[in-house]
Amino acid sequence: MFNKVVCAIDGTALTERILLYAMHFGKKEGVVIHVVHAYQLPENYTTLDGFESLAEAYRSVAQALVEDARSFLEDVGLQVTGEAIEGPAAQVVLEEADRVGADLILVGHRNPKDVTEMLLGSVSQQILNQSRVPVLVIP
């Protein structure tokens, strides 16, 4: 039923549960898992000395997160690709799903952390509202 699954991770404790679902889909359906992590650089610091070092640290942590997820899934015998991409999370996940031809998106959901998120919607809600493929939201 599915051939390629985008697995959106954010590095929180929820990432482990998402990866377990990805592992299940990979083993049961024989799908290719595409791990994606979106990150945003802190815009308030772009003019400060040392910003490029900070930006490189963000990139490095994001890439390490993807590599760890890939290693976990590859260690159980799954075919895995992955990317760490700078940009708004929902937009990045949706664009990657289109780019790789995903049949399903796995994404986590947590309670809104502030009023802005409650009013504007969470990343998972944005993905649900805009996705062209099925989305499985992991609580």
PyMOL commands that set and color helices and strands:
alter all, ss='L'
color gray80, all
select helices_A, chain A and resi 14-29+43-45+51-75+89-100+115-120+123-130
alter helices_A, ss='H'
color red, helices_A
select strands_A, chain A and resi 4-8+32-39+80-86+104-108+135-138
alter strands_A, ss='S'
color yellow, strands_A
deselect
rebuild
show_as cartoon
